[in-house]
Amino acid sequence: MLPDQIKTFREMVTLKDGVYVLLRPLVREDRPHLDELFLPVSDDDMRYFRHSNIKDPNLLQGWCDHLDYDEVLPLLALVKDHAVGSGSLHFFKGPKRHIGEVRLFLSKEYRKRGLGMKMIKVLVEFARKQGLSMLTAEIIADKTKVVRAFEQIGFVSQCTLEDFFMFPDGDCTDVVFMTLCLKPRADEF
């Protein structure tokens, strides 16, 4: 997909409870949406972010100012123009240029309602349109419902990486490394 096609992408999804959610790519003007999504994040949720400074205004502004859909394709979930979730498809270069990584964050009140699966499915379709062969996801091992949700979409658990994720306090936890094959492998000769 071309950057203009990405910017104009819109998909309306309906949650199990009838709530309509607009899924669309993050654009430069979305800084207020990032604030409303990330500034209220609880201390418990903060432990799981790759960025320990997710509430830093400079980090959030940087995401808006330095959008490059060839590196990261960020997706926003909006309910009546209020951000309730964020997903992203990360692209690699060199020998991993055929692989993408998906990440997801949902506000507390929109978890366990089917939104995460709908967002991942949209990111999978983006990955297919970008010509990727495989997607990866790293999920904290004790989040078994999230692992099962990814499996329902077609992801396969490849391995569990012991002590792979370190929390801000120094404690470590295991991570399930999952993959989704987007293209059938060519038969060997």
Secondary structure, 3 states (H helix, E strand, C coil): CCHHHHHHCCEEEECCCCCEEEEEECCHHHHHHHHHHHCCCCHHHHCCCCCCCCCCHHHHHHHHHCCCCCCEEEEEEEECCEEEEEEEEEECCHHHCCEEEEEEEECHHHCCCCHHHHHHHHHHHHHHHCCCCEEEEEEECCCHHHHHHHHHHCCEEEEEEEEEEECCCCCEEEEEEEEEECCCCCCCC
